[in-house]
Amino acid sequence: MAKQVKWSKAAVTDRIEILDYWFLETGNKKYSKKLDKAFRETISLLSKFPEMGRVLEGREERYFVKENYRIFYLIKNDSIEILRIWDSRRNPEDLNI
């Protein structure tokens, strides 16, 4: 049975910023829509198979790589919480989970 998906404020902000960036970069919504669909499909898969992501060393959080993005999440009893969506091309020192 699939777990309910909950979004942190940071993850919602990340998603909006990523999609807005690609809209401004390309001048149309085509790539942003494609990327958003990939995020939604990946998160749907994670809700069904939450342990398929890699565990962060020494922590409870997990992440799953989709293209150039890492989706960080936490497994709870009946849900998964999406913590961040991070562009792996950014400086990793700027990431705060």
N, C-alpha and C positions, 0 to 999 in steps of 0.2 A: 504494500500500500504506500502510496506517495505521501511524503511529509508536506505539511503546509510550508510555504515559503514566506519569510518575513524579511523586510529590507531595512537596514540601518539607514539613518539620515545620510551618513557619509557615502554609502553605496548608491543611494538615489542621486546624490549630487555628482558622484563620479560618472554615472551613466549619462546624466543630462549633459555634463561637460564634454564627455567623449563624443556623443552624438552631435552636439552643437559645433564642436571643433571640426568634425568631418563635413558638416553642412557648410560651414564657412570656408573650409579649405577647397571643397569641390564645387561649390556654388549651386548644388542641388541636393535633394534628400535621398537620392538613390542608394548611395553607399551607407548613409546613416541608417536607412531602413533595413538594409541587408545585415548590417552589424547588429542592430537591435534584435532582429529575428534570430541571429546566431546566439546572442546572449540569452534570449528567452528559451530557445531550444535546449541550450546547455544547462540552464538552471532547472528546467523541467526534468531533464535527465538526472541531474543531481538530486532532485526531490525524490526520485524513484530509487536511485542508487547512491545514497549520500557518502558512502565510504570509498567511492571510486577516486576521489581526489587525494592528493598527497598531503601527508601530515607535516605541518611546520615543526621543525626540530625543537623538541623540548616544550611544545605548546599543544593546546587542544585544537586550535584552528587548522583548517585544511585549505588547500587551494587547488584549482583546476585550471589548466592552461587551455585557452581557446584563441587560436591565432596568436596575436601579439599581446593578448590580455590575460591577466591572472584574476580569477574570480575567487576571492577569499570568503570563506564561510565557516560557520560553527554549527555542528550537529547538536540539536537539543532532543528531548524525549519525543515530541510529536511534530517537530518542525526543524527547518534549517534556517539560519539567519545569514543573509548575504551581508558581509561586512564591508567589503570594498571591491571595486573593479579597477584594476591597475594596469596601465599600459606599461609593459615590460621594457619599453625603450626609454622610459624615464629613469631618472637617478634613483636607485633603490634606497638611498639614504633619506629620501623625502617621504618614503612610505611609512605611514603610522597606522597600525591596525589596532 
